[in-house]
Structure formats: C-alpha cells, structure tokens
Amino acid sequence: MTPTRTYTPTLTYTPTPTNTRTPTSTRTPTNTPTLTFTPTLTYTPTLTYTPTLTFTPTLTRTPSNTATPQPTATATASFTVTLTPGPSESNPLGIAVSGVPPAQKLPSALLVFPLVRASTTQDTRVEIMNLTAAQVSIQCFYVASGTCNESGFFVSLTANQPIEWLVSSGTSTSLGRLAPPFSGEGELKCVVNTQNADPAAHNALQGRAVLSNVSGETLGYAASGFRRLSPGGFTGSIALDGITYEQCPDRLHFNALASQTSVATQDSELILVPCTEDLVRQIPSTTGVQLAVINEFEQQLSGSFSFKCFDRRPFNAIPSMRRRSAGSDTVHLIVRSLDVPVIGLVIDRFNAGGGISASTNDPYFEGGHSAGISIP
C-alpha cells in the first residue's frame, strides 16, 4: 500500500526595504499548491478494515533579506488502516475454559498409556526411554478394564536407556522379572520415583505403544506425558494440579470419522481413562462425559455417557457419532468429563480400496483440570 502524491507550489516574493529599516513589503505572493494524492491499496483481509486518512500540511518560513518571510508549504500525509476483528466463536460446550493443559513431546515425569491389550489374538508392545544422563527408577501399574484392579511393578533405566516389552509376556533381566505379564485390556501408567528434589530429575521419560492383532492391524500412539513442575521428592501422591505436576487436560479435541458401520471390528472407537485414581485403596473413578459433535456444515450435536475406570466405546454406540446423525463423514469431536478429567485417544477405521484401514488419532488438549493419583 504505497500512496503517490504530486505537490507543485509556486511562490513569488518581491520585498521593498526603506532607509528607516522599516520594511515595507510590496510583495504579492502567489502560493497555489497543487496536491494530488492517490493511494493504491491492495488488501484482502478476512476481517473488516476501515481506512482512516490523515493529511496535515506543515508550513516552514524561509526569510529573505530583513523582510518578513513568507511561508513555504510542506505537505505531510499519513495513512492508517484499522482492522476490526469479526465475532468470536461461541464455546460449543457452553463452559468456559481455564487452566493449562500438559505440554507434549517433552521429557515427562508421568506417562499414561490409555490402551494396552493382550490375548491369544492381539498384543501390545510398550516402549519407554530415559532421556536423561542419570539412572531413573520407574513405578508402573496396569489397571484392568471391568475389574479396575491394579497390578504394579518397578523398572530401573540407566542413563539414556530404552526398554520395551510385550504386554502378554512382560520382561525380565538377569536380576529378575521387571514387567509382569498382563492379560485382557486396560491402561498403563508409569511415574518416575526419585527422592531427588530437582524437577529435571523427574522429567526423564517418553514412551509409546504399538498394538497389533492376527488380522494384521497395527496401531501405534504416543503416551500422554505430564511434567513435574516444582521441587521435591516422589511421595506416591501425584498431584496433577498445575503446581506439583502439570494439570490433566480439561477437554480433548479430535478430528474424527463418523461411524458408517454396525460391525464392531470395522468401527472407529473412543478410548478414555480417568486422570484421578486411588490405587492405594483400590477405589475406581466413575465419571460422566459430555460430548459436542460439530459436522462439516457447522451443525452441532451433543451426547453424554458415563464409565468406570476404563472405557472403549465404538462410535456406533454413540448416537451423535453415527454418520446418519452427524450428517457428514468428518466431525469435530470435543470430549469433556463432568467429574474427573480424562485422557484418551480415538482409533479411526475406514474403508480404503475395498479393505478396512485403521489409524490412531491423538487428541488436541485444551485447558487444564486438576486431578490426583495415589499409588502404593
């Protein structure tokens, strides 16, 4: 945006001094500025803009002899564009967002694997690595779906060491068994157990899980990580409050595919686990879940359900996630827990070239919600 201006002033000045040093000016100035101002704007905003033009001439006097000088006109132009933003979008859930979600892809003190499973037809490989130059001790526990029972174990990692094991068989070293075998499905949580007060000594882990079955379906996803924020040793109480550890996310966002089948093995799934768990007293968390589903035409549906300790739910079992209800293939799914915050993932399944393809779908985290985990 460059304005073009042309200014041609014409000035005639004839002073007539006298011997008494009282100047008598017989001049007849002619000051006829011609100003042409042609701004050329090329502007394609998505917002509304209102241009404001300000033109301020500045007069400069230039004396000649002893006579009273005549002004020389100097034009100064300024151009200001003011943008007016459009209206803000309403909150689909109608509940204000607060708090800060956990940052991802950083060395963390707590890892949450929302889905692990093992049977005669399927298995899960767990992978964890130490991202620090010091040895770390990790305390892990499986929580089984249905029974909500916890089984815990310890793993020690040397500096920068990776470790992996199959959930169905666990893993052992020359010193004994590390991870025990696990059967069925559920979740896995692992936390750094150290008395070193430095948060950097806690924030050491990254992990992922790879699920496979006999049909050839293989799915991999990154574990959700929570960093230690304040100094102190591990006490067995994991306060996800945004002060000691990062908060659990307040809501999860997914770009998902609506269900187009009633065949369970071909349907997409939503997997959720609670952030709050009392594993010392073996008291499972129960929570309600609120859903907002927005289709490609900006139409909104809602839904809700409740679960205890673990939930794996096909999309066809969620009315607002069925294709005929959603009204489009792709939907924006927002998940928010009503009682305790949740962590989860989506498994997308879709027909590709005559066969069913599958992919894990990690959520975008929004806001923060405090939670707590107590482990033996």
Secondary structure by P-SEA (a helix, b strand, c coil): cbbbbbbbbbbbbbbbbccccccccccbbbbbbbbbbbbbbbccccbbbbbbbbbbbbbbbbbccccbbbbbbbbbbbbbbbbbbccccccccccccccccccccccccbbbccccccccccbbbbbbbbcccbbbbbbbbbbbccccbbbbbbbbbccbbbbbbbcccccccccccccccccbbbbbbbbbbccccccccccccccbbbbbccccbbbbbbcbbbbbccccccccccccccccccccccbbbbbcccccccccccccbbbbbbccccccccbbbbbbbbbbbbccccbbbbbccccccbbbbccccccccccccccccccbbbbbbccccccbbbbbbbbcccbbbbbbbbbbbcbbbbbccccc
